Amino acid sequence: MIRLLILFLLPVVSSTLLAQRPADNVLAAMEREAQELMQQEKFQEAVTIFDKIISSTGLVREEDYLALYRRSICNYYLGKTDLALNDINAFIPHNPGRSTPFLLRSLLHRSTEQFDLAIEDLNKVLLMNTGEQDSAQVLRLRSAAFLELRQYSNAIRDVRWAMKEGEDPEGLSILAFAHFNMGDETSGLNAVNRSIELDFSYLPSYLYAASFLSQNGKNQLALTYARLATMVDENSMDAWFYLGVALVNLDDLDRGCRCLNKAFYGGNDNAAGYLSQYCFPVEN
């Protein structure tokens, strides 16, 4: 979702470099080539070209800073967060009226788990109201940051606002997650069940329910959601993990250990502890 969001934002900042330097054919060609590489998700090759553009222009004119913005996007996808932050922090003072750079910076802060800073930038995006962003999507991003900070009431507020035009499985699963963490099992399950009604194939809803029900000792109900999860996606190792957890909690060790073993060898590291505790006991 975020990848599509950022790539979609590329055309939002107009290519004034091309418009204001028509005689500079070399720079214009480099700019076009770099943007084409970005659309093809060849980010490292694009960075190499943006490096040359930035070096050639010396960032003398305001429009030169567009290369910093685009290089920041490339480095974001390459996982070079520090470099991406350096570029976007240099770009924003020269383009303070655009909301897209603040959105990008919020995602960079989120990737470094600086959720407070991410929320600050999302607040700016919402206050700017430039029409560049879908406010419902921004609210969802902010609600996810609030979840990370365990500010569940704020997350619930944001996701409800985001769904004011209509509920959807993703928003309802966020709502369920928040309610479960606040100890409101009834509201959490209501949100899960509404999510499933809208889209029975949306896996996170089943997993959230199975996880929190198991934690609260509601193992029979957890088993139901975990089984449904494996039916929705039999390749989900998380689903097999939660099914195994529910089964061993119900003392069905044979089937539970098979599920946990499947999950572990499928890449779910959380299964290791349960396998050790329930399936491979150590004798004193």
Residue, then its C-alpha position, 0 to 999 in steps of 0.5 A: m500500500i505504502r509503495l503504491l502511495i509514494l509512487f503515485l505521489l511522484p507526479v504531484v510535484s511538477s517537473t519545473l526543472l524541465a520547464q524552466r531549463p528547456a535549453d539544458n537538454v542533457l539535464a532534461a534527459m537525465e531527469r526523464e531517465a531517472q523518473e522512468l527508472m523510478q516507475q520501473e522500481k530500479f531505484q539504485e540506478a535512479v539514485t546514481i542519476f539523481d546524484k549527477i543531477i544534484s552535482s551538476t546543478g549545485l542546488v542553485r535554484e529552487e527547482d533543483y531541489l526536486a532531485l533531492y525529493r525524488r532521491s529521497i523516495c528512492n532511498y526510502y525504498l532501498g532502505k537507506t533511511d538516513l540518506a532519505l531523511n537527509d534529502i527530505n529535510a533539505f527539500i521541505p524548507h524550499n517547498p513548505g506548501r506541499s503536503t507530499p514531502f511531509l507524508l514521505r517524511s512521516l513514513l521514514h519516521r515510521s520505518t525508524e520507529q519514531f512514531d511521535l515524529a511521524i504523527e507530527d508530520l501527519n498532523k501537518v498534512l491534515l492541517m494543510n488540506t491541500g487536496e493532494q492527499d486522501s485524508a482518510q488514508v492519512l488518518r489510517l496512517r496516523s491511527a497505525a502510529f497511535l497503535e504503535l504508541r499504545q494510544y488506542s483511544n486516539a487510534i479508534r478516533d482516527v480510524r472511525w473518522a477514516m471510515k465515516e463514508g463506509e466501513d472496510p475490512e482494513g479499518l475494522s481490523i485496526l479498530a478490533f486491534a485497538h479494542f482488544n488491547m483496551g480489554d474490550e473483547t466484545s467491541g473487538l469481536n464485533a469489529v472482527n465479525r463486521s470485517i469478515e462480513l464485508d470480506f471473508s478473505y481478509l486474513p488479519s481479522y481472523l489472526y487478531a481474533a485468534s491471538f487475543l482470544s488465546q491470550n485471554g483464555k478463550n481457547q475454543l473461540a480462538l480455535t474457531y477463528a484460527r481454523l477459519a484463517t487456515m481455510v482463508d490462506e492455507n499458506s499463512m504460517d501465522a494462521w497455522f501458528y495460532l491454530g497450534v496455540a489454540l490446540v495445545n491450550l486445549d490439551d490437543l497436543d498431537r494436532g497442536c504440535r503438528c500445526l506448530n511444527k508446520a508454522f515453525y518450519g514455514g518461517n514463524d519463529n514464534a512457534a519455537g517457544y511453544l514447541s519447546q514447552y509443549c512438544f519437546p519437554v525436557e526431562n529433569 
